[in-house]
Amino acid sequence: MTKVILPELGEGIKSATVSYWFFKAGDRVSEKDDLVELTTDKAAFNLPSPASGVLAEIFFREGDLVNIADVLALIDQEK
């Protein structure tokens, strides 16, 4: 399983809000696909998938606040 983790965002930003998931649990994703849109008080950005596989589990819903280094989801990598 590959963890989808909220990376450091710089400029003292410690959290972001989940705006939109481009895929749902059970969907097949490819590495670098836009996986989730996040917003901060300064910008909106898309977080790409770190691996190809099946989006196995999503831990945060749209509207949830996520902190840096939180695990957003798990991807079951293709074999």
N, CA and C atoms as a LAMMPS dump frame, in Angstrom:
ITEM: TIMESTEP
0
ITEM: NUMBER OF ATOMS
237
ITEM: BOX BOUNDS ff ff ff
-5.0000000000000000e+02 5.0000000000000000e+02
-5.0000000000000000e+02 5.0000000000000000e+02
-5.0000000000000000e+02 5.0000000000000000e+02
ITEM: ATOMS id mol type element x y z
1 1 1 N 0.841 -1.186 0
2 1 2 C 0 0 0
3 1 3 C 0.884 1.246 0
4 2 1 N 0.489 2.205 -0.789
5 2 2 C 1.18 3.489 -0.836
6 2 3 C 0.316 4.53 -0.139
7 3 1 N 0.927 5.288 0.749
8 3 2 C 0.21 6.345 1.469
9 3 3 C 0.215 7.624 0.654
10 4 1 N -0.935 8.276 0.589
11 4 2 C -1.046 9.602 -0.017
12 4 3 C -0.976 10.582 1.148
13 5 1 N 0.124 11.34 1.226
14 5 2 C 0.4 12.198 2.375
15 5 3 C 0.392 13.665 1.958
16 6 1 N -0.2 14.517 2.809
17 6 2 C -0.152 15.953 2.54
18 6 3 C 1.279 16.437 2.77
19 7 1 N 1.936 16.937 1.709
20 7 2 C 3.336 17.369 1.843
21 7 3 C 3.452 18.744 2.499
22 8 1 N 4.69 19.115 2.818
23 8 2 C 4.977 20.47 3.292
24 8 3 C 4.521 21.451 2.217
25 9 1 N 3.868 22.522 2.633
26 9 2 C 3.349 23.496 1.67
27 9 3 C 4.116 24.809 1.693
28 10 1 N 5.031 24.967 2.639
29 10 2 C 5.843 26.174 2.701
30 10 3 C 5.114 27.361 3.294
31 11 1 N 5.827 28.452 3.459
32 11 2 C 5.291 29.725 3.939
33 11 3 C 4.502 29.609 5.242
34 12 1 N 4.893 28.665 6.099
35 12 2 C 4.248 28.528 7.402
36 12 3 C 2.857 27.921 7.363
37 13 1 N 2.461 27.371 6.21
38 13 2 C 1.14 26.749 6.096
39 13 3 C 1.188 25.374 6.76
40 14 1 N 0.255 25.145 7.683
41 14 2 C 0.265 23.898 8.451
42 14 3 C -0.904 22.973 8.124
43 15 1 N -1.873 23.467 7.335
44 15 2 C -3.034 22.636 7.02
45 15 3 C -3.674 23.089 5.711
46 16 1 N -4.575 22.243 5.206
47 16 2 C -5.332 22.544 3.993
48 16 3 C -6.702 21.893 4.134
49 17 1 N -7.644 22.351 3.334
50 17 2 C -8.993 21.787 3.34
51 17 3 C -9.201 20.97 2.072
52 18 1 N -9.755 19.766 2.23
53 18 2 C -10.076 18.929 1.073
54 18 3 C -11.247 19.578 0.347
55 19 1 N -11.038 19.929 -0.922
56 19 2 C -12.085 20.561 -1.722
57 19 3 C -12.846 19.537 -2.556
58 20 1 N -12.091 18.644 -3.202
59 20 2 C -12.738 17.737 -4.15
60 20 3 C -11.858 16.521 -4.409
61 21 1 N -12.44 15.332 -4.351
62 21 2 C -11.752 14.102 -4.758
63 21 3 C -12.099 13.829 -6.217
64 22 1 N -11.083 13.622 -7.053
65 22 2 C -11.3 13.332 -8.469
66 22 3 C -11.674 11.871 -8.697
67 23 1 N -11.392 11.011 -7.703
68 23 2 C -11.694 9.585 -7.778
69 23 3 C -12.38 9.173 -6.481
70 24 1 N -13.044 8.017 -6.502
71 24 2 C -13.637 7.484 -5.277
72 24 3 C -12.944 6.167 -4.938
73 25 1 N -13.122 5.698 -3.715
74 25 2 C -12.521 4.435 -3.282
75 25 3 C -12.955 3.327 -4.245
76 26 1 N -11.996 2.514 -4.658
77 26 2 C -12.255 1.433 -5.599
78 26 3 C -11.885 1.775 -7.025
79 27 1 N -11.678 3.072 -7.315
80 27 2 C -11.292 3.492 -8.666
81 27 3 C -9.816 3.21 -8.913
82 28 1 N -9.501 2.902 -10.167
83 28 2 C -8.111 2.722 -10.582
84 28 3 C -7.518 4.093 -10.902
85 29 1 N -6.315 4.352 -10.4
86 29 2 C -5.628 5.621 -10.652
87 29 3 C -4.246 5.342 -11.233
88 30 1 N -3.723 6.319 -11.943
89 30 2 C -2.36 6.227 -12.48
90 30 3 C -1.477 7.232 -11.763
91 31 1 N -0.196 6.892 -11.662
92 31 2 C 0.756 7.807 -11.044
93 31 3 C 0.676 9.161 -11.743
94 32 1 N 0.645 10.213 -10.952
95 32 2 C 0.599 11.609 -11.394
96 32 3 C -0.794 12.081 -11.808
97 33 1 N -1.821 11.209 -11.759
98 33 2 C -3.195 11.684 -11.953
99 33 3 C -3.512 12.668 -10.835
100 34 1 N -4.268 13.719 -11.147
101 34 2 C -4.758 14.585 -10.076
102 34 3 C -5.7 13.756 -9.214
103 35 1 N -5.383 13.652 -7.929
104 35 2 C -6.132 12.786 -7.025
105 35 3 C -7.135 13.571 -6.191
106 36 1 N -6.66 14.7 -5.646
107 36 2 C -7.503 15.486 -4.747
108 36 3 C -7.146 16.964 -4.889
109 37 1 N -8.161 17.817 -4.807
110 37 2 C -7.939 19.261 -4.798
111 37 3 C -7.993 19.734 -3.353
112 38 1 N -7.016 20.543 -2.975
113 38 2 C -6.924 21.082 -1.618
114 38 3 C -6.85 22.597 -1.685
115 39 1 N -7.324 23.253 -0.642
116 39 2 C -7.221 24.715 -0.587
117 39 3 C -6.611 25.131 0.745
118 40 1 N -5.861 26.226 0.673
119 40 2 C -5.343 26.875 1.872
120 40 3 C -5.881 28.301 1.843
121 41 1 N -5.491 29.106 2.835
122 41 2 C -5.929 30.499 2.812
123 41 3 C -5.254 31.284 1.687
124 42 1 N -4.217 30.687 1.058
125 42 2 C -3.476 31.393 0.011
126 42 3 C -3.72 30.867 -1.397
127 43 1 N -4.078 29.581 -1.536
128 43 2 C -4.182 29.007 -2.884
129 43 3 C -4.963 27.699 -2.885
130 44 1 N -5.353 27.295 -4.096
131 44 2 C -5.926 25.963 -4.32
132 44 3 C -4.925 25.195 -5.18
133 45 1 N -4.798 23.909 -4.934
134 45 2 C -3.859 23.105 -5.712
135 45 3 C -4.333 21.663 -5.755
136 46 1 N -3.845 20.94 -6.761
137 46 2 C -4.166 19.524 -6.907
138 46 3 C -2.975 18.701 -6.448
139 47 1 N -3.263 17.641 -5.705
140 47 2 C -2.225 16.719 -5.253
141 47 3 C -2.259 15.498 -6.167
142 48 1 N -1.138 15.191 -6.837
143 48 2 C -1.121 14.047 -7.75
144 48 3 C -0.972 12.718 -7.01
145 49 1 N -1.395 11.665 -7.658
146 49 2 C -1.241 10.328 -7.103
147 49 3 C 0.238 9.95 -7.09
148 50 1 N 0.742 9.423 -5.956
149 50 2 C 2.153 9.038 -5.884
150 50 3 C 2.437 7.684 -6.537
151 51 1 N 1.386 6.943 -6.928
152 51 2 C 1.579 5.605 -7.496
153 51 3 C 0.367 5.217 -8.324
154 52 1 N 0.543 4.193 -9.159
155 52 2 C -0.574 3.617 -9.905
156 52 3 C -1.157 2.47 -9.098
157 53 1 N -2.472 2.284 -9.222
158 53 2 C -3.128 1.19 -8.521
159 53 3 C -4.588 1.512 -8.28
160 54 1 N -5.139 0.913 -7.234
161 54 2 C -6.534 1.124 -6.875
162 54 3 C -6.595 1.98 -5.623
163 55 1 N -7.407 3.028 -5.673
164 55 2 C -7.604 3.89 -4.501
165 55 3 C -8.377 3.068 -3.473
166 56 1 N -7.658 2.522 -2.513
167 56 2 C -8.227 1.545 -1.589
168 56 3 C -9.078 2.185 -0.497
169 57 1 N -8.61 3.298 0.039
170 57 2 C -9.316 3.915 1.16
171 57 3 C -9.05 5.409 1.191
172 58 1 N -10.073 6.194 1.499
173 58 2 C -9.968 7.643 1.655
174 58 3 C -10.282 7.973 3.105
175 59 1 N -9.391 8.712 3.762
176 59 2 C -9.551 8.999 5.186
177 59 3 C -10.196 10.347 5.496
178 60 1 N -10.198 11.269 4.541
179 60 2 C -10.773 12.6 4.758
180 60 3 C -11.8 12.89 3.685
181 61 1 N -12.919 13.495 4.075
182 61 2 C -13.977 13.851 3.136
183 61 3 C -13.82 15.297 2.681
184 62 1 N -14.554 15.633 1.636
185 62 2 C -14.562 17.011 1.165
186 62 3 C -15.052 17.912 2.292
187 63 1 N -14.32 19.009 2.526
188 63 2 C -14.635 19.931 3.605
189 63 3 C -13.81 19.703 4.865
190 64 1 N -13.13 18.539 4.956
191 64 2 C -12.307 18.238 6.137
192 64 3 C -10.991 19.01 6.108
193 65 1 N -10.519 19.39 7.285
194 65 2 C -9.219 20.038 7.439
195 65 3 C -8.16 18.954 7.624
196 66 1 N -7.059 19.068 6.869
197 66 2 C -5.977 18.085 6.893
198 66 3 C -4.692 18.796 7.288
199 67 1 N -3.921 18.189 8.169
200 67 2 C -2.644 18.756 8.598
201 67 3 C -1.494 18.178 7.78
202 68 1 N -0.405 18.923 7.707
203 68 2 C 0.804 18.46 7.03
204 68 3 C 1.181 17.094 7.599
205 69 1 N 1.557 16.17 6.72
206 69 2 C 1.992 14.81 7.04
207 69 3 C 0.84 13.857 7.356
208 70 1 N -0.421 14.332 7.326
209 70 2 C -1.561 13.425 7.493
210 70 3 C -1.67 12.519 6.266
211 71 1 N -2.126 11.29 6.495
212 71 2 C -2.38 10.351 5.403
213 71 3 C -3.797 10.594 4.892
214 72 1 N -3.906 11.012 3.635
215 72 2 C -5.202 11.311 3.029
216 72 3 C -5.898 10.051 2.534
217 73 1 N -5.109 9.128 1.989
218 73 2 C -5.68 7.925 1.374
219 73 3 C -4.602 6.858 1.223
220 74 1 N -5.053 5.66 0.843
221 74 2 C -4.14 4.559 0.55
222 74 3 C -4.385 4.07 -0.869
223 75 1 N -3.289 3.757 -1.575
224 75 2 C -3.375 3.211 -2.923
225 75 3 C -2.78 1.803 -2.903
226 76 1 N -3.575 0.836 -3.348
227 76 2 C -3.105 -0.536 -3.467
228 76 3 C -2.427 -0.639 -4.834
229 77 1 N -1.096 -0.753 -4.812
230 77 2 C -0.328 -0.707 -6.059
231 77 3 C -0.551 -1.943 -6.924
232 78 1 N -0.523 -1.718 -8.222
233 78 2 C -0.645 -2.823 -9.169
234 78 3 C 0.579 -3.704 -9.079
235 79 1 N 0.365 -4.968 -9.302
236 79 2 C 1.488 -5.907 -9.212
237 79 3 C 2.052 -6.196 -10.577
